[in-house]
Amino acid sequence: MVSKRGGCCGWLIVALVLALVATAAVVAIMKRKPGGGGGGGGSSRRPKPLPVPGPPGDVDSKYGDSLGIALQFFQVQKAGKLVDNQIPWRGDSALDDGKEAKLDLSKGLYDAGDHMKFTFPMAFTATVLAWSILEYGDQMTAAKQLDPALDGLRWITDFLIAAHPSDNVLYIQVGDPDLDHNCWQRPETMTEKRPLTQINPKSPGSDIAAEAAAAMAAASMVFKSSDTKYSDTLLQHAQKLFTFADTYRGISSDTYPKLQSYYNSTSYVDELLWAASWLYHATGDQTYLSYVTVQNGKAYADWGRPTWFSWDDKLPGTQVLLSRVNFFGSKQTSNAENMGLKSYRDTAEAVICGLLPDSPSATGSRTGGGLVWISGWNSLQHATNAAFLAVVYSDYMLTSQTAAVECSGKYFSPTDIRNFAISQANYILGDNPMKLSYLVGYGSNYPQQVHHRGASIPSDAKTGCKGFDYLHSTSPNPNIATGALVGGPFQNDSFVDLRDNAVQTESSTYNSGTLVGLLSGLVTMSSIAKTFT
């Protein structure tokens, strides 16, 4: 991964690329046809509820195939002693991670095109991957992809357990990003020091501790039926981490300013709400529901103001997740808690209304090809995250026979919302002005120069730390980073396939969690379970 505020390599080329497309971007955004980008429709009259879908039906091969490919990226990114390795150019790596603290932190996933382990985005990956399995495990099974999803999730949660050796200590980083980014080498051959960074009561990081709590709470439900002991272990860690996060408050990037160049967290209250919501689902303990509604809803939830779901902002995810409780009900909830849940659902609907292109409150930040576009760096993350939330919300509506959402007097059905999600998925898979699949390995035309150290260097090359000739080479990568979702297009729908162009060609592991969820939700029509447990 390259710094979010500026990378160490290739930035002259990136600057030139940005300059070349800037003028075109201003013009192209105005060319989108009304209703473009999917999710068209809407009516001035409230439609009738649609029938509840039954068990998973026939698998849509496009989404089934792309789901299988997307899941392979977790294999590409694995650190540690590999088991049943399916990626021929990958091998064991980072086996000594954690030894300085007498811990085994060898597992986990590398963050992006580098060899850093950042607990914050890795835990977010685990949370949304677990959520995807909980909602769409049956669909994954129908597509024969549940086992790879479980394997990817457990590889992360094994790391999180090891990174939490005591109640109020969590290791949040393995490796030095300056040392790491000054090398271009395969992970199997790296020799530079990989120091550890921890949060504790004197050096707090409520955002990361709470995200890890959310991940382990969600994962505890995933593994509850297949491995009760492991599930219990995850839940115990989740509860202790939440208490740690809530008691010793602080933002990790304030505690460690160097993080501001990589994962600059802007708050921790969204993660506290997110974690408590997952703990409520995992335990049924009403104190967690009271925490997010009666105690802290007004202060922390920013009700009525939709934002963009990301590794940094968990509020939209929390709003949709708690809408589930409002949709399907709980006999134990108090009137005050129900009022809070309604506020979460109202805000979730505001998020949905902002996504639908024919909605009166639709965001205008889209490409001419219909992709939701918020930021030049890793532009596909917001479209993928938004589409995932949309397909989940549409399925809540279908299963509860909720006819429509109202967006400033116009009504949109679950089908309208699902069509928006389909439009974003199809754009990613090649239905875009570039006719390019942004999912590496899917289709016949996908990026060949992914900004990824291991993919760019032949497996038998002896580069040492300084293999930068492979970074700057204009040849295709010798190894395919199968399943990587690259950064994505500029706002004028253009894409420059250059390895030095990390803004567009780097793939981040955290994109894969919501992508897997999105594709799983589209694999086949099916009702969803009204409870996770």
C-alpha positions as CSV (number, residue, x, y, z in Angstrom):
1,M,0.0,0.0,0.0
2,V,1.2,3.5,-0.8
3,S,0.5,6.3,1.7
4,K,-2.9,7.9,1.3
5,R,-1.4,11.3,1.3
6,G,1.5,10.5,-1.0
7,G,3.6,7.5,-2.0
8,C,7.2,6.8,-2.0
9,C,7.5,5.8,-5.6
10,G,6.1,6.6,-9.0
11,W,4.4,9.8,-8.1
12,L,5.8,11.8,-11.0
13,I,4.0,9.5,-13.4
14,V,0.9,9.6,-11.3
15,A,0.9,13.4,-11.3
16,L,1.2,13.5,-15.1
17,V,-1.7,11.0,-15.4
18,L,-3.9,13.1,-13.1
19,A,-3.1,16.2,-15.1
20,L,-4.0,14.6,-18.4
21,V,-7.4,13.4,-17.3
22,A,-8.4,16.4,-15.1
23,T,-10.0,18.4,-17.8
24,A,-11.8,15.4,-19.4
25,A,-13.2,14.5,-16.0
26,V,-14.9,17.8,-15.6
27,V,-16.7,17.4,-18.9
28,A,-17.5,13.7,-18.7
29,I,-19.4,13.8,-15.4
30,M,-22.0,16.0,-17.0
31,K,-22.8,13.4,-19.8
32,R,-24.6,10.8,-17.7
33,K,-28.1,10.2,-19.0
34,P,-30.9,10.7,-16.4
35,G,-31.4,7.4,-14.6
36,G,-28.1,6.1,-15.7
37,G,-26.2,3.8,-13.3
38,G,-29.0,1.5,-12.5
39,G,-31.7,1.6,-9.8
40,G,-33.9,3.5,-12.2
41,G,-37.6,3.5,-11.6
42,G,-39.5,5.0,-8.7
43,S,-43.1,5.9,-8.5
44,S,-45.3,8.6,-7.0
45,R,-47.5,5.9,-5.7
46,R,-46.5,3.3,-3.0
47,P,-46.2,-0.1,-4.7
48,K,-47.6,-3.3,-3.3
49,P,-45.2,-5.6,-1.4
50,L,-43.3,-8.2,-3.4
51,P,-43.6,-11.9,-2.6
52,V,-40.9,-13.3,-0.2
53,P,-38.3,-15.3,-2.2
54,G,-37.9,-18.9,-1.2
55,P,-34.6,-20.9,-0.9
56,P,-31.7,-20.1,-3.2
57,G,-32.6,-20.7,-6.9
58,D,-30.5,-21.0,-9.9
59,V,-27.0,-19.5,-9.7
60,D,-26.3,-16.6,-12.0
61,S,-23.0,-17.8,-13.5
62,K,-21.6,-14.3,-13.9
63,Y,-21.9,-13.5,-10.2
64,G,-21.0,-17.1,-9.2
65,D,-17.9,-17.1,-11.3
66,S,-16.8,-13.6,-10.2
67,L,-17.4,-14.5,-6.6
68,G,-15.1,-17.5,-6.9
69,I,-12.4,-15.3,-8.4
70,A,-12.8,-12.5,-5.8
71,L,-12.4,-14.9,-2.9
72,Q,-9.0,-16.0,-4.3
73,F,-7.5,-12.6,-3.3
74,F,-7.6,-13.7,0.3
75,Q,-5.3,-16.5,-0.7
76,V,-3.0,-14.1,-2.6
77,Q,-2.7,-11.9,0.5
78,K,-2.1,-14.5,3.1
79,A,1.0,-14.3,5.4
80,G,2.4,-17.1,7.5
81,K,2.8,-20.8,7.0
82,L,0.4,-21.5,4.1
83,V,-1.9,-24.5,4.3
84,D,-3.3,-26.0,1.0
85,N,-1.7,-23.2,-0.9
86,Q,-3.7,-22.6,-4.1
87,I,-1.5,-19.7,-5.5
88,P,1.5,-21.2,-7.3
89,W,3.7,-18.1,-7.0
90,R,3.0,-17.6,-3.2
91,G,4.9,-19.4,-0.4
92,D,5.5,-19.1,3.3
93,S,6.4,-15.6,4.6
94,A,6.5,-13.5,7.8
95,L,7.0,-16.5,9.9
96,D,8.8,-14.5,12.6
97,D,6.2,-11.8,13.0
98,G,5.5,-11.2,16.6
99,K,8.5,-13.0,18.0
100,E,9.9,-9.9,19.7
101,A,6.8,-10.0,21.9
102,K,6.9,-13.8,22.2
103,L,3.7,-14.0,20.1
104,D,2.9,-15.7,16.8
105,L,1.5,-13.0,14.6
106,S,2.5,-14.8,11.4
107,K,-1.0,-15.1,10.0
108,G,-3.3,-12.3,8.8
109,L,-3.4,-10.6,5.4
110,Y,-1.0,-8.2,3.8
111,D,-2.7,-4.9,3.5
112,A,-2.5,-4.1,-0.3
113,G,0.4,-4.2,-2.7
114,D,2.8,-4.0,0.2
115,H,3.7,-6.3,3.1
116,M,2.3,-4.3,6.0
117,K,-0.2,-5.8,8.4
118,F,-2.6,-3.0,9.6
119,T,-5.1,-4.4,12.1
120,F,-7.6,-1.6,11.5
121,P,-8.5,-2.3,7.8
122,M,-7.8,-6.1,8.3
123,A,-10.4,-6.2,11.1
124,F,-12.9,-4.3,8.9
125,T,-12.3,-6.8,6.2
126,A,-13.2,-9.6,8.7
127,T,-16.3,-7.8,9.9
128,V,-17.8,-7.3,6.5
129,L,-16.8,-10.8,5.3
130,A,-18.4,-12.3,8.4
131,W,-21.5,-10.1,7.7
132,S,-21.6,-11.4,4.1
133,I,-21.4,-15.0,5.3
134,L,-24.2,-14.4,7.9
135,E,-26.5,-12.9,5.3
136,Y,-25.6,-14.9,2.2
137,G,-24.1,-18.2,3.4
138,D,-26.8,-20.1,1.6
139,Q,-26.1,-18.3,-1.6
140,M,-22.3,-19.0,-1.2
141,T,-23.1,-22.6,-0.6
142,A,-25.2,-22.7,-3.8
143,A,-22.2,-21.2,-5.7
144,K,-19.9,-23.7,-3.9
145,Q,-17.9,-20.8,-2.4
146,L,-18.7,-21.0,1.3
147,D,-15.6,-22.9,2.3
148,P,-13.2,-20.3,0.7
149,A,-15.0,-17.5,2.5
150,L,-14.8,-19.3,5.8
151,D,-11.1,-20.0,5.3
152,G,-10.3,-16.3,4.5
153,L,-12.2,-15.2,7.5
154,R,-10.5,-17.6,9.9
155,W,-7.1,-16.6,8.7
156,I,-7.8,-13.1,9.9
157,T,-9.5,-14.0,13.1
158,D,-6.6,-16.3,14.1
159,F,-4.4,-13.2,13.7
160,L,-6.8,-11.0,15.8
161,I,-6.8,-13.6,18.6
162,A,-3.0,-13.7,18.7
163,A,-2.8,-9.9,18.5
164,H,-4.9,-9.6,21.7
165,P,-2.7,-11.3,24.3
166,S,-4.3,-9.6,27.3
167,D,-7.4,-7.6,28.1
168,N,-6.1,-4.2,27.4
169,V,-3.4,-4.8,24.8
170,L,-3.9,-5.1,21.1
171,Y,-1.2,-5.2,18.5
172,I,-2.3,-2.9,15.6
173,Q,0.6,-3.0,13.2
174,V,3.3,-5.4,12.1
175,G,6.1,-3.8,10.1
176,D,7.5,-0.4,9.6
177,P,5.7,1.3,6.6
178,D,8.8,3.4,5.8
179,L,11.1,0.4,5.7
180,D,8.4,-1.6,3.9
181,H,7.7,1.0,1.2
182,N,11.4,1.6,0.6
183,C,11.6,-2.0,-0.6
184,W,10.1,-3.7,-3.7
185,Q,10.4,-7.4,-3.1
186,R,8.4,-10.6,-2.7
187,P,7.1,-11.3,0.8
188,E,8.8,-14.7,0.8
189,T,12.2,-13.1,0.7
190,M,11.9,-10.0,2.8
191,T,14.5,-9.6,5.5
192,E,13.9,-6.1,6.9
193,K,12.9,-5.6,10.5
194,R,9.2,-5.9,11.3
195,P,8.6,-4.0,14.5
196,L,5.3,-4.2,16.4
197,T,3.0,-1.4,17.5
198,Q,0.4,-1.9,20.2
199,I,-2.4,0.1,21.9
200,N,-2.9,-0.1,25.6
201,P,-4.4,2.1,28.4
202,K,-1.6,4.7,28.1
203,S,-1.6,4.5,24.3
204,P,-5.2,4.1,23.4
205,G,-6.8,3.3,20.0
206,S,-10.6,2.9,20.6
207,D,-11.3,2.9,16.8
208,I,-9.1,-0.2,16.2
209,A,-10.0,-2.0,19.4
210,A,-13.7,-1.6,18.7
211,E,-13.3,-2.7,15.0
212,A,-11.5,-5.8,16.2
213,A,-14.3,-6.4,18.7
214,A,-16.9,-6.0,15.9
215,A,-15.0,-8.5,13.7
216,M,-14.7,-11.1,16.4
217,A,-18.3,-10.7,17.5
218,A,-19.6,-11.1,13.9
219,A,-17.2,-14.1,13.3
220,S,-18.3,-15.8,16.5
221,M,-21.8,-16.2,15.0
222,V,-20.3,-17.5,11.7
223,F,-18.4,-20.3,13.5
224,K,-21.0,-21.0,16.2
225,S,-22.5,-24.1,14.6
226,S,-19.3,-25.6,13.3
227,D,-16.7,-24.9,16.1
228,T,-18.4,-23.9,19.3
229,K,-15.1,-23.6,21.2
230,Y,-13.6,-21.2,18.6
231,S,-16.8,-19.2,18.5
232,D,-16.8,-18.8,22.3
233,T,-13.1,-17.7,22.2
234,L,-13.9,-15.1,19.6
235,L,-16.8,-13.7,21.6
236,Q,-14.8,-13.5,24.8
237,H,-12.1,-11.5,23.0
238,A,-14.8,-9.3,21.4
239,Q,-16.4,-8.4,24.7
240,K,-13.0,-7.6,26.4
241,L,-11.9,-5.5,23.4
242,F,-15.1,-3.5,23.5
243,T,-14.7,-2.8,27.2
244,F,-11.1,-1.8,26.5
245,A,-12.1,0.5,23.6
246,D,-14.9,2.1,25.6
247,T,-12.9,2.6,28.8
248,Y,-9.6,3.9,27.5
249,R,-10.7,6.3,24.8
250,G,-8.6,7.7,22.0
251,I,-8.0,7.7,18.3
252,S,-5.1,5.5,17.1
253,S,-3.8,8.0,14.6
254,D,-3.6,10.6,17.4
255,T,-1.7,8.2,19.6
256,Y,0.6,7.3,16.7
257,P,0.7,10.3,14.3
258,K,2.6,8.2,11.7
259,L,-0.6,6.3,11.0
260,Q,-2.1,9.6,9.6
261,S,-0.2,9.0,6.4
262,Y,-1.8,5.5,6.0
263,Y,-5.0,5.0,7.9
264,N,-5.9,8.3,9.4
265,S,-8.9,7.5,11.5
266,T,-11.3,10.5,12.0
267,S,-13.3,9.2,15.0
268,Y,-13.9,6.3,17.2
269,V,-17.5,6.7,18.2
270,D,-18.7,5.1,15.0
271,E,-16.6,2.0,15.8
272,L,-18.0,1.9,19.3
273,L,-21.6,1.8,17.9
274,W,-20.6,-0.7,15.2
275,A,-19.0,-3.0,17.8
276,A,-21.9,-2.8,20.3
277,S,-24.3,-3.5,17.5
278,W,-22.5,-6.7,16.5
279,L,-22.2,-7.7,20.2
280,Y,-26.0,-7.3,20.6
281,H,-26.5,-9.6,17.6
282,A,-24.0,-12.1,19.0
283,T,-25.2,-12.1,22.6
284,G,-28.7,-10.9,22.7
285,D,-27.7,-8.8,25.7
286,Q,-30.0,-5.7,25.8
287,T,-27.3,-3.6,27.4
288,Y,-25.5,-3.4,24.0
289,L,-28.8,-2.4,22.3
290,S,-29.3,0.3,25.0
291,Y,-25.8,1.5,24.4
292,V,-26.4,2.2,20.7
293,T,-29.9,3.6,21.1
294,V,-30.8,5.2,24.5
295,Q,-27.4,5.9,25.9
296,N,-25.3,7.1,22.9
297,G,-27.6,7.2,19.8
298,K,-28.2,11.0,19.9
299,A,-24.6,11.8,20.7
300,Y,-22.8,9.5,18.4
301,A,-25.0,8.2,15.6
302,D,-25.4,11.5,13.6
303,W,-29.0,10.5,12.8
304,G,-30.4,12.0,9.7
305,R,-27.1,12.7,8.0
306,P,-26.1,10.0,5.5
307,T,-22.4,9.3,4.9
308,W,-20.2,6.9,3.0
309,F,-19.5,3.4,4.4
310,S,-15.7,2.7,4.5
311,W,-12.9,1.4,6.7
312,D,-13.0,4.8,8.5
313,D,-16.8,5.4,8.7
314,K,-18.9,2.6,10.1
315,L,-22.1,4.7,10.7
316,P,-23.8,3.6,7.4
317,G,-23.0,0.0,8.1
318,T,-24.4,0.3,11.6
319,Q,-27.5,2.0,10.4
320,V,-28.3,-0.9,8.0
321,L,-27.3,-3.5,10.5
322,L,-29.6,-2.0,13.2
323,S,-32.4,-1.6,10.6
324,R,-32.4,-5.4,10.6
325,V,-33.6,-5.3,14.2
326,N,-36.2,-2.8,13.3
327,F,-37.4,-4.8,10.3
328,F,-37.7,-8.2,12.1
329,G,-38.5,-7.0,15.6
330,S,-37.5,-8.0,19.1
331,K,-40.0,-8.6,21.9
332,Q,-37.6,-7.4,24.5
333,T,-36.9,-3.9,23.1
334,S,-38.2,-1.0,25.0
335,N,-40.1,2.0,23.5
336,A,-37.0,4.2,23.9
337,E,-34.9,1.5,22.2
338,N,-37.4,1.2,19.4
339,M,-37.3,4.9,18.8
340,G,-33.6,4.7,18.5
341,L,-33.8,1.8,16.1
342,K,-36.3,3.8,13.9
343,S,-33.8,6.7,13.8
344,Y,-31.1,4.3,12.6
345,R,-33.5,2.9,9.9
346,D,-34.6,6.3,8.8
347,T,-30.9,7.3,8.3
348,A,-30.3,4.0,6.5
349,E,-33.1,4.9,4.1
350,A,-31.5,8.3,3.6
351,V,-28.3,6.5,2.6
352,I,-30.3,4.3,0.1
353,C,-32.1,7.3,-1.3
354,G,-28.8,9.0,-2.0
355,L,-27.6,6.1,-4.1
356,L,-30.6,5.6,-6.4
357,P,-30.0,7.8,-9.5
358,D,-33.7,8.6,-10.0
359,S,-34.2,9.6,-6.4
360,P,-34.8,13.3,-5.7
361,S,-31.9,13.2,-3.2
362,A,-29.5,11.2,-5.4
363,T,-25.8,12.1,-5.2
364,G,-24.5,13.8,-8.3
365,S,-21.1,12.3,-7.7
366,R,-21.0,9.6,-10.4
367,T,-19.1,8.9,-13.5
368,G,-20.6,9.2,-16.9
369,G,-20.9,5.4,-16.9
370,G,-23.0,5.4,-13.8
371,L,-20.4,4.5,-11.1
372,V,-20.8,6.1,-7.7
373,W,-17.5,8.0,-7.5
374,I,-16.4,9.8,-4.3
375,S,-12.6,9.8,-4.2
376,G,-9.8,9.5,-6.8
377,W,-7.8,7.1,-4.6
378,N,-9.2,3.6,-4.6
379,S,-12.3,5.0,-6.2
380,L,-14.1,1.6,-6.4
381,Q,-14.2,1.2,-2.6
382,H,-17.2,3.5,-2.1
383,A,-19.2,2.1,-5.0
384,T,-18.6,-1.5,-3.8
385,N,-19.4,-0.6,-0.2
386,A,-22.6,1.3,-1.2
387,A,-23.8,-1.5,-3.5
388,F,-23.2,-4.1,-0.7
389,L,-25.4,-2.1,1.7
390,A,-28.0,-1.6,-1.0
391,V,-28.4,-5.3,-1.8
392,V,-28.5,-6.2,2.0
393,Y,-31.2,-3.5,2.6
394,S,-33.2,-4.6,-0.4
395,D,-33.2,-8.2,0.9
396,Y,-34.4,-6.9,4.4
397,M,-37.3,-5.3,2.6
398,L,-38.1,-8.4,0.5
399,T,-38.0,-10.7,3.5
400,S,-40.1,-8.4,5.7
401,Q,-42.5,-7.6,2.7
402,T,-41.7,-3.9,3.0
403,A,-43.0,-2.5,-0.3
404,A,-40.8,0.6,-0.7
405,V,-38.6,3.3,0.7
406,E,-39.8,6.9,0.2
407,C,-37.3,9.4,-1.1
408,S,-38.8,12.9,-0.9
409,G,-42.2,11.8,-2.1
410,K,-41.0,9.2,-4.6
411,Y,-41.2,5.5,-3.9
412,F,-38.6,2.9,-4.7
413,S,-39.1,-0.9,-4.4
414,P,-36.6,-3.5,-3.4
415,T,-36.1,-4.3,-7.1
416,D,-35.1,-0.7,-7.7
417,I,-32.5,-0.9,-4.9
418,R,-31.2,-4.2,-6.1
419,N,-30.9,-2.9,-9.6
420,F,-28.6,-0.1,-8.3
421,A,-26.4,-2.8,-6.7
422,I,-26.4,-4.8,-10.0
423,S,-25.4,-1.7,-11.9
424,Q,-22.3,-1.1,-9.7
425,A,-21.3,-4.8,-9.8
426,N,-21.7,-4.9,-13.6
427,Y,-19.6,-1.8,-13.9
428,I,-16.8,-3.5,-11.9
429,L,-17.1,-6.6,-14.0
430,G,-16.7,-4.8,-17.4
431,D,-19.9,-3.0,-18.3
432,N,-18.2,0.3,-18.4
433,P,-16.8,2.8,-21.0
434,M,-13.4,1.1,-20.8
435,K,-14.9,-2.4,-21.4
436,L,-12.5,-3.4,-18.7
437,S,-13.0,-5.8,-15.8
438,Y,-11.6,-4.2,-12.6
439,L,-11.7,-7.6,-10.9
440,V,-8.3,-9.2,-11.9
441,G,-8.8,-12.6,-13.4
442,Y,-12.4,-12.1,-14.4
443,G,-13.2,-11.9,-18.1
444,S,-10.7,-11.6,-20.9
445,N,-9.7,-7.9,-20.4
446,Y,-8.5,-6.9,-16.9
447,P,-5.5,-4.8,-15.6
448,Q,-2.1,-6.4,-16.4
449,Q,0.1,-4.1,-14.2
450,V,-1.5,-4.3,-10.8
451,H,0.6,-2.4,-8.2
452,H,1.5,-5.4,-6.2
453,R,5.0,-6.5,-5.2
454,G,4.5,-10.3,-5.2
455,A,2.6,-10.3,-8.5
456,S,5.1,-8.1,-10.3
457,I,8.3,-10.1,-9.5
458,P,9.0,-13.6,-10.9
459,S,9.0,-16.2,-8.2
460,D,12.6,-17.2,-8.9
461,A,14.0,-13.7,-9.0
462,K,16.7,-12.6,-6.5
463,T,16.0,-9.0,-6.0
464,G,16.9,-8.3,-2.4
465,C,15.1,-5.2,-1.1
466,K,15.7,-3.1,-4.2
467,G,13.6,-4.8,-7.0
468,F,12.3,-1.5,-8.2
469,D,13.1,-2.4,-11.9
470,Y,10.0,-4.6,-11.6
471,L,7.9,-1.7,-10.3
472,H,8.9,0.6,-13.2
473,S,8.7,-2.1,-15.9
474,T,6.0,-1.6,-18.5
475,S,5.6,-5.4,-19.0
476,P,2.6,-7.2,-17.6
477,N,2.9,-8.8,-14.2
478,P,4.5,-12.3,-14.4
479,N,2.0,-13.4,-11.8
480,I,-1.7,-12.8,-11.7
481,A,-3.1,-11.3,-8.5
482,T,-6.3,-13.2,-9.0
483,G,-9.3,-11.6,-7.3
484,A,-7.7,-8.2,-6.7
485,L,-10.1,-5.3,-7.1
486,V,-7.9,-2.5,-8.3
487,G,-8.4,1.1,-7.3
488,G,-10.6,1.9,-10.3
489,P,-11.3,4.6,-12.7
490,F,-11.0,8.4,-12.6
491,Q,-14.3,10.4,-12.6
492,N,-14.3,10.5,-16.4
493,D,-14.3,6.7,-16.5
494,S,-10.7,6.5,-17.7
495,F,-8.1,4.0,-16.4
496,V,-4.4,4.0,-16.9
497,D,-2.9,0.5,-16.5
498,L,0.5,1.4,-15.2
499,R,2.1,-0.3,-12.1
500,D,3.5,3.1,-11.1
501,N,-0.1,4.5,-11.1
502,A,-0.9,3.2,-7.6
503,V,-3.9,5.5,-7.3
504,Q,-5.7,3.3,-9.9
505,T,-3.9,0.0,-10.0
506,E,-3.2,-0.9,-6.4
507,S,-5.6,-3.4,-4.8
508,S,-6.6,-3.2,-1.1
509,T,-7.6,-6.2,0.9
510,Y,-10.5,-4.3,2.6
511,N,-12.3,-3.9,-0.7
512,S,-12.6,-7.6,-1.0
513,G,-14.9,-8.1,2.0
514,T,-17.8,-6.0,0.7
515,L,-17.2,-7.2,-2.9
516,V,-17.7,-10.8,-1.7
517,G,-20.8,-9.7,0.0
518,L,-22.2,-7.8,-3.0
519,L,-21.5,-10.7,-5.4
520,S,-22.9,-13.3,-3.0
521,G,-26.1,-11.2,-2.7
522,L,-26.5,-11.3,-6.5
523,V,-25.6,-14.9,-7.0
524,T,-29.3,-15.9,-6.7
525,M,-32.5,-14.6,-5.3
526,S,-33.3,-15.9,-1.8
527,S,-34.9,-14.7,1.4
528,I,-32.5,-14.1,4.3
529,A,-32.6,-15.4,7.9
530,K,-34.5,-13.1,10.3
531,T,-31.9,-13.8,13.0
532,F,-28.2,-14.6,12.8
533,T,-28.2,-17.1,15.6
